[in-house]
Amino acid sequence: MILPEGIELKEIARVYPSVVIEHEGVETSVSLEWYQEKKSEVQLKGYELIFITKRGQRSGLFFPDFEEMMQALEKIFHLLKESS
């Protein structure tokens, strides 16, 4: 299963996709919408699924490719739907 280390499916409150960028030597995750607006000003490093647990813990999984990230997100959504 594709989950960050230490996070169980039943603990997940939110999952969302993001873009990992570098700007002025700093790497950070931003929303897909933000990246679309500012992509000419930053360097794309990859993509990340951000997981927020019910306790507020934040973890991420890095993907070099957008399609790979979206496939993983779809699998996770199906697992969450089946478990509810």
N, C-alpha and C positions, 0 to 999 in steps of 0.2 A: 504494500500500500504506500502511496505517496503522501507522507506526512512528515513534518519536521520532527526531529528526535525529541522525545519526551512529551509529545502531544498525542493524546488519544482522540479518536473520532468523537466520542461522547462529550469531550471537553470543548469542542469547537463552537464558538458563538458566531463568528464571521469569517469569511474567506473572500479576499478580493485580489484581482490582478494589479500589478504595478510595473513600472518601467524603472530599471536601474540606470542612472545617468552619472556622468562625471562632469562637474563644472568647477573651474578654478581649483583643480586638484582634489576636490572632495566628491566622494561617491555617496549617493543617496537614492532612495526610492521615491518616485513621484507617481501621480495618477496617470492613466493613459490619456486623459483629456489634457492635462497640463503638458505632457510631452508633445502632443499634437500641436499645441499652440507655440511651444518654445523650442522645438527640435532643431531649429537652425542655430540656436545659441548654446547647445549642450552636446556632449558626446554620449551616444548610446553604448551601454556596457552589456545589457541583457534585460531579462525580465524576471519578475519575482512574484510568487504567490505569497500574500501576507495572511497569516492566521492569527486571529484574536480568540483567546480562550474565554470561557465564562468567568474566569478569575482575573481577566485583564492582561494576561501574558501575551506578548507579541512575538511571533517567530516568522521566519520566511524561508522559502525554498527558491533557489536561483535556477533559472533556465536560460541557456544561451539563445534560444529560439522562441519566437512568439507562438508558433503553432504547437510546439511541445508543451508550453505552459498552458495553453488553452485546452489541450487534450487532458492534461492532468487535472485542471479545474473541472472539466466535465465529469471525469471519473469521481472526483471528490463530491461533487454535487449529487451524483447518483447514489453514492454511498450514504451521504447524509439523508437523502430522501428515503432510502430504504430503511434506515435505522430509526426514523421518526414515526 
